[in-house]
């Protein structure tokens, strides 16, 4: 069998609702030799049943539930291509994406990681807006914000051969890897829209908000420990941004008290963060008024994109 040009690694945990749509979006790609490695991370729903439908078209790896970092690492270990693409089990590729990726990677063979923009979709696969990523990445920008969507990424296998793997900082394990990757080589933003990224409901986001905050802080502390030369000013700005993102999550789920707490923490580290001041004010609004503002904001964002 001809060696694939790219390996697509898909970690799956309880994705019975979306996994077929995800796999069809990959298997329908044309113009490139690829393999699909699906790691079933101990799913307890019908995911395994749906995966068996595709047993002749994918490489299926089964493991007990160990988290997405372990699942992605297992996928990489079972891959045979020099380029590794990551796709979450509820996201999907747009037509022509893999062939574009391989061609772009060949033209920029000195880079170690590639990423792009994403079309954001809802639970019903309806388009919401386009999420634009930072086109000119560097370490300082990446410390201030994780602007890289995991399902848009392809990585040179040489990164893993250097001993750099995903580590258990869920749900911030991807940010941790990007920060270590940029220390090893060049990251490049590719100029097309190739991925549909699924944004789940506010209730699902709320359940992960505190954990996301804790793991993001751990990732930042680890990165700044490696780079003391960057100083406390940049670190304070980065910490402020973590609390700002938490504030936004809590506001989106109408958790006003938690949102106000995060706004104050953000302003402690960066008193000039104007959006945090607005968030602090919004946290005092009656819940019905705030929900109306959130709905209007989402509609405007959809129109503008």
C-alpha positions in Angstrom: 0.0 0.0 0.0 1.3 3.5 -0.9 2.4 5.6 2.1 -0.2 8.2 2.9 0.7 11.8 2.5 -1.2 12.8 5.6 -2.7 11.0 8.6 -5.9 12.4 10.1 -6.2 11.7 13.8 -9.7 11.8 15.3 -10.2 11.3 19.1 -13.7 10.2 20.0 -15.5 10.1 23.3 -19.3 9.8 23.3 -19.8 11.5 19.9 -22.6 9.2 18.6 -24.5 12.3 17.4 -21.8 13.7 15.2 -19.1 11.0 14.4 -20.7 9.8 11.1 -20.9 13.4 9.8 -17.3 14.0 10.8 -16.0 10.8 9.2 -18.0 11.4 6.0 -16.4 14.9 5.7 -13.0 13.3 5.8 -13.5 10.2 3.7 -15.0 12.3 0.9 -11.8 14.3 0.5 -10.2 14.0 -3.0 -6.8 14.5 -4.6 -4.6 13.2 -1.8 -3.5 9.9 -0.3 -4.6 9.9 3.4 -5.3 7.6 6.3 -7.9 8.1 9.0 -7.0 7.0 12.6 -9.9 7.1 15.0 -9.1 6.6 18.7 -12.2 5.5 20.6 -11.4 6.9 24.1 -13.6 4.6 26.1 -17.0 5.9 24.8 -20.0 4.7 26.7 -22.6 5.7 24.1 -23.1 4.2 20.6 -20.0 5.7 19.1 -18.3 2.3 18.9 -21.3 0.9 17.0 -21.1 3.7 14.4 -17.3 3.4 14.1 -17.7 -0.3 13.2 -19.6 0.8 10.1 -16.4 2.3 8.9 -14.0 -0.4 10.0 -12.7 -1.1 6.4 -12.0 2.6 5.8 -10.3 3.7 9.0 -7.7 2.5 11.5 -9.6 2.1 14.7 -7.7 2.3 18.0 -9.6 1.3 21.2 -8.5 2.4 24.7 -10.0 3.0 28.1 -11.0 6.6 28.8 -7.8 8.6 29.3 -8.7 11.9 27.8 -8.2 13.7 24.5 -4.4 14.2 25.0 -3.8 10.5 25.4 -6.2 9.8 22.5 -4.4 12.1 20.1 -1.0 10.7 21.2 -2.3 7.2 20.5 -3.4 8.3 17.1 0.0 9.8 16.3 1.8 6.6 17.4 -0.4 4.6 15.0 0.1 6.9 12.1 2.4 6.4 9.1 2.5 9.8 7.3 4.9 12.6 7.8 2.1 15.1 8.3 -0.5 14.7 11.1 -3.9 16.4 11.0 -6.1 16.6 14.1 -9.9 16.7 13.9 -12.2 16.5 16.8 -15.0 14.0 16.7 -17.8 16.6 16.4 -16.1 18.9 13.8 -15.7 18.4 10.1 -13.6 19.2 7.0 -14.9 21.3 4.1 -14.4 19.9 0.6 -10.8 20.1 -0.8 -9.2 20.8 2.6 -6.8 17.9 2.8 -5.4 18.3 -0.8 -4.9 22.0 -0.1 -3.1 21.2 3.2 -0.7 18.8 1.7 0.2 21.2 -1.2 0.6 24.1 1.2 2.8 22.0 3.5 5.1 21.0 0.6 5.5 24.7 -0.3 6.4 25.5 3.3 8.4 22.5 4.3 10.5 24.4 6.9 7.4 25.0 9.1 6.5 22.6 11.9 2.8 23.5 12.3 0.0 24.9 10.1 -3.4 26.3 11.2 -6.2 28.3 9.7 -9.6 30.0 10.1 -12.8 28.0 10.9 -16.4 28.2 10.0 -18.3 28.0 13.4 -21.4 25.8 13.4 -24.0 25.0 16.0 -25.3 21.7 17.4 -27.5 21.3 14.3 -24.6 22.1 11.9 -26.0 25.5 11.0 -23.4 28.1 10.2 -23.0 30.8 12.9 -19.9 32.9 11.8 -16.3 32.6 10.7 -13.7 32.6 13.3 -10.5 34.3 12.1 -7.1 33.2 13.5 -4.1 35.4 14.0 -2.3 35.4 10.6 1.2 36.3 11.9 1.9 34.1 14.9 4.7 34.5 17.4 5.3 33.4 21.0 4.1 36.5 22.7 0.8 36.6 20.7 0.2 33.0 21.5 0.8 33.5 25.2 -1.8 36.2 25.2 -4.4 34.1 23.5 -4.9 30.6 22.1 -6.0 31.6 18.6 -5.4 28.2 17.1 -8.4 25.9 16.6 -7.2 22.3 17.0 -9.3 20.9 14.2 -7.6 23.3 11.8 -4.1 22.1 12.6 -1.6 19.9 10.8 1.8 19.1 12.4 5.0 17.8 11.1 5.6 14.4 12.7 9.1 15.6 13.4 7.7 17.5 16.4 6.6 14.3 18.1 9.9 12.6 17.2 11.5 15.3 19.3 9.5 14.0 22.3 6.9 16.8 22.3 3.5 15.3 22.9 0.1 16.3 24.2 0.0 16.4 28.0 -3.0 16.2 30.3 -4.1 19.8 30.6 -7.7 19.2 29.4 -9.3 21.3 28.0 -6.1 23.4 27.4 -3.8 20.6 26.2 -3.8 21.9 22.6 -2.6 25.4 23.8 0.2 23.8 25.7 1.4 21.9 22.6 1.2 25.0 20.3 3.3 26.9 22.8 6.0 24.2 22.9 5.8 23.8 19.1 6.5 27.5 18.4 9.7 27.0 20.4 10.8 24.3 18.0 10.0 25.9 14.6 7.8 28.1 12.4 4.0 28.2 12.7 2.1 29.3 9.5 -1.4 30.4 9.0 -2.9 29.0 5.8 -5.2 31.3 3.8 -8.4 29.3 3.2 -11.4 28.1 5.2 -11.2 24.4 5.5 -12.8 23.4 8.8 -16.2 23.6 10.4 -15.8 23.9 14.2 -18.8 23.1 16.4 -19.7 25.5 19.1 -21.9 23.9 21.8 -24.6 25.5 23.9 -23.9 27.8 26.8 -24.8 25.1 29.3 -22.1 22.8 27.9 -19.6 25.7 28.0 -20.5 26.6 31.6 -19.8 23.0 32.9 -16.2 23.4 31.6 -15.6 27.0 32.5 -13.8 26.5 35.8 -11.7 23.6 34.6 -10.7 25.6 31.4 -9.6 28.5 33.6 -7.5 26.3 35.9 -5.8 24.4 33.1 -5.2 27.6 31.1 -3.5 29.2 34.2 -1.4 26.0 34.6 -0.3 26.1 30.9 0.6 29.8 31.2 2.6 29.3 34.4 4.5 26.4 32.7 5.3 28.5 29.6 6.5 31.6 31.6 8.6 29.3 33.7 10.4 28.3 30.5 10.6 31.9 29.4 11.5 34.1 32.4 13.0 36.7 30.0 9.5 37.7 28.9 8.9 39.4 32.2 5.9 40.0 34.5 4.1 42.6 32.4 3.4 40.2 29.6 2.5 37.5 32.1 0.0 39.8 33.9 -1.6 40.6 30.5 -1.8 36.9 29.7 -3.4 36.1 33.1 -5.9 38.9 32.7 -6.9 37.4 29.3 -7.6 34.0 30.9 -9.9 35.6 33.5 -11.5 37.6 30.7 -12.3 34.5 28.7 -13.8 33.0 31.9 -15.9 36.1 32.4 -17.2 35.8 28.8 -18.2 32.1 29.4 -20.0 32.9 32.6 -21.8 35.9 31.1 -22.9 33.7 28.2 -24.5 31.3 30.7 -26.0 34.2 32.7 -23.9 33.4 35.8 -23.6 37.1 36.8 -21.8 36.6 40.1 -19.1 34.3 38.7 -18.7 36.7 35.7 -18.2 39.7 38.0 -15.6 37.8 40.0 -13.6 37.0 36.8 -14.0 40.6 35.6 -12.4 41.9 38.8 -9.5 39.3 38.6 -8.9 40.4 35.0 -8.8 44.1 36.0 -6.4 43.2 38.9 -3.9 42.1 36.3 -4.7 44.6 33.6 -6.7 47.6 34.8 -6.8 48.9 31.2 -8.8 46.0 29.9 -11.8 48.0 28.7 -13.9 44.9 27.7 -13.5 43.6 31.3 -15.0 46.9 32.6 -17.9 46.4 30.3 -18.3 42.9 31.4 -18.2 44.0 35.1 -21.1 46.4 34.3 -23.0 43.7 32.4 -22.7 41.4 35.4 -25.0 43.8 37.3 -27.8 43.8 34.7 -31.0 41.9 35.3 -30.7 38.4 33.7 -33.5 39.0 31.1 -31.9 42.2 29.9 -28.5 40.6 29.6 -29.8 37.6 27.7 -31.4 39.9 25.2 -28.1 41.7 24.7 -26.3 38.3 24.2 -28.9 37.2 21.6 -28.5 40.5 19.8 -24.7 40.3 19.9 -24.8 36.8 18.4 -27.1 37.9 15.6 -24.9 40.9 14.7 -21.8 38.7 14.7 -23.6 36.3 12.3 -24.6 39.1 10.0 -21.1 40.6 9.9 -19.5 37.3 9.1 
